[in-house]
Structure formats: C-alpha cells, structure tokens
Amino acid sequence: MITKPDRKRTRLKRHMRIRRTLKGASDRPRLCVYRSNKHIYVQIIDDATAQTLVHASTLDPELQGKLQKTWNKDSAQAVGELVAKRAKGKGIGAVVFDRSGYIYHGRVAAVAEAARQAGLDF
C-alpha cells in the first residue's frame, strides 16, 4: 500500500535537522517563524537562557484594525516590520533567521524581507 508522507512530520524532521546547527546567542538571538493556515507568529529567542525576548503575530492588538486578511503576504510583512521595531526597542540589531522547516517562500520570505528592511541584520 502506498501512503503519502505526513507533511507536518516531515516539516518537523526538517526543522530539527536545521536546529542541530542553528543556535541563537545573547548577542545574536534566533528569529523563529511559525505559520498556520490563518495566522503567522514570529519570536526572537535567546537560546542561551531559553527566553523569548520579542514576539509579534497577526493577533497583536496593534495590527488588528490594519489588516484586511491575516493569511496573506501583506500581513506577514506587517508582522515582520512590527517584530523588527520591537527588537530595535530592546536593543537587538542582529539575529539568526530560523525558518522552522518551511520553504523560504511566500509568507516566510515576506516576514524576513520586511524585518531586514526595518533594520534587523540577518
């Protein structure tokens, strides 16, 4: 019997393979992206202390009235700009980008490009 591979399981395997080598430090924390069908979530994590320093998502009150849809590239760009603005406010200038096993395309790429344009260094 032929079975299709489970997409979530293969993404998590890919994510763990990437995370073996990708580490966020205090001077250069990790910018982690998670996308669901409706929303996109971004965190900046210091792996040395295992703490989330900054986070943003399409569910933030700052973005609630501004977004037409929460699942398109425009909303992902808004989240990228917001997380970069909050990171700059906390004194974070450089991050390591963790795409969480997703392909660097669409909403994930939109978050990264918007964060770069807003001043974060990858």
C-alpha positions as CSV (number, residue, x, y, z in Angstrom):
1,M,0.0,0.0,0.0
2,I,1.4,3.4,-1.0
3,T,1.0,6.1,1.7
4,K,1.7,9.8,1.4
5,P,4.2,11.2,3.9
6,D,2.7,13.3,6.6
7,R,3.6,16.9,5.9
8,K,3.7,18.1,9.5
9,R,6.1,15.2,10.4
10,T,8.4,15.9,7.5
11,R,8.5,19.6,8.3
12,L,9.3,18.9,12.0
13,K,12.1,16.5,10.9
14,R,13.5,19.2,8.6
15,H,13.2,21.7,11.5
16,M,15.1,19.5,13.9
17,R,17.8,18.9,11.3
18,I,18.2,22.6,10.9
19,R,18.1,23.3,14.7
20,R,21.1,21.0,15.3
21,T,23.4,23.6,13.8
22,L,21.4,26.8,14.3
23,K,21.8,28.4,17.7
24,G,20.8,31.8,19.0
25,A,23.1,33.5,21.4
26,S,22.8,36.5,23.6
27,D,24.5,38.8,21.1
28,R,22.7,37.3,18.1
29,P,19.3,35.7,19.1
30,R,17.2,33.4,16.8
31,L,14.2,34.8,14.9
32,C,11.8,31.9,14.7
33,V,8.8,31.9,12.3
34,Y,5.6,29.7,12.7
35,R,2.8,29.9,10.2
36,S,-0.6,28.4,10.4
37,N,-3.3,28.5,7.8
38,K,-4.8,31.7,9.3
39,H,-2.0,33.5,11.2
40,I,1.7,33.9,11.3
41,Y,3.8,34.1,14.5
42,V,7.3,35.4,15.0
43,Q,9.6,35.2,18.1
44,I,13.1,36.3,18.8
45,I,14.6,33.8,21.2
46,D,17.8,33.7,23.2
47,D,18.7,30.0,23.3
48,A,21.4,30.6,26.0
49,T,18.8,31.5,28.5
50,A,15.8,29.9,26.8
51,Q,13.8,33.0,26.9
52,T,11.6,34.8,24.3
53,L,12.8,38.3,24.0
54,V,10.4,39.8,21.5
55,H,7.3,38.4,19.8
56,A,4.7,39.5,17.2
57,S,1.8,37.9,15.4
58,T,-1.2,38.7,13.3
59,L,-3.2,38.5,16.5
60,D,-1.5,41.6,18.0
61,P,-3.8,44.5,19.0
62,E,-1.5,46.9,17.1
63,L,-2.3,45.1,13.8
64,Q,-5.9,44.1,14.4
65,G,-7.5,47.1,12.7
66,K,-4.9,47.5,9.9
67,L,-5.0,44.0,8.4
68,Q,-7.6,43.0,5.8
69,K,-6.7,39.3,5.9
70,T,-4.4,37.6,8.4
71,W,-3.2,34.9,6.0
72,N,-1.6,36.8,3.1
73,K,1.9,38.2,2.4
74,D,0.8,41.8,3.3
75,S,0.0,40.7,6.9
76,A,3.3,38.8,7.1
77,Q,5.2,41.9,6.1
78,A,3.4,43.9,8.8
79,V,4.4,41.3,11.3
80,G,8.0,41.4,10.1
81,E,8.1,45.2,10.5
82,L,6.5,45.0,13.9
83,V,8.9,42.5,15.3
84,A,11.9,44.5,13.9
85,K,10.5,47.6,15.5
86,R,10.1,45.9,18.9
87,A,13.6,44.3,18.6
88,K,15.2,47.7,17.9
89,G,13.4,49.0,21.0
90,K,15.0,46.2,23.1
91,G,18.5,46.9,21.6
92,I,18.6,43.8,19.3
93,G,20.2,44.6,15.9
94,A,21.3,41.2,14.6
95,V,19.5,37.9,14.6
96,V,19.8,34.4,13.1
97,F,16.8,33.5,10.9
98,D,15.1,30.2,11.7
99,R,12.5,29.3,9.1
100,S,11.3,26.3,11.2
101,G,11.5,23.8,8.3
102,Y,9.3,25.9,6.0
103,I,10.4,26.7,2.5
104,Y,11.8,30.2,2.2
105,H,8.9,31.4,0.0
106,G,5.7,33.3,0.3
107,R,4.8,34.5,3.8
108,V,8.0,33.2,5.4
109,A,10.1,35.2,2.9
110,A,7.9,38.2,3.4
111,V,8.5,38.3,7.1
112,A,12.2,38.0,6.6
113,E,12.4,40.8,3.9
114,A,10.2,43.1,6.0
115,A,12.4,42.6,9.1
116,R,15.5,43.3,7.0
117,Q,14.1,46.5,5.6
118,A,13.0,47.6,9.0
119,G,16.6,47.4,10.2
120,L,17.3,43.9,11.5
121,D,20.6,42.3,10.3
122,F,20.5,38.6,9.3
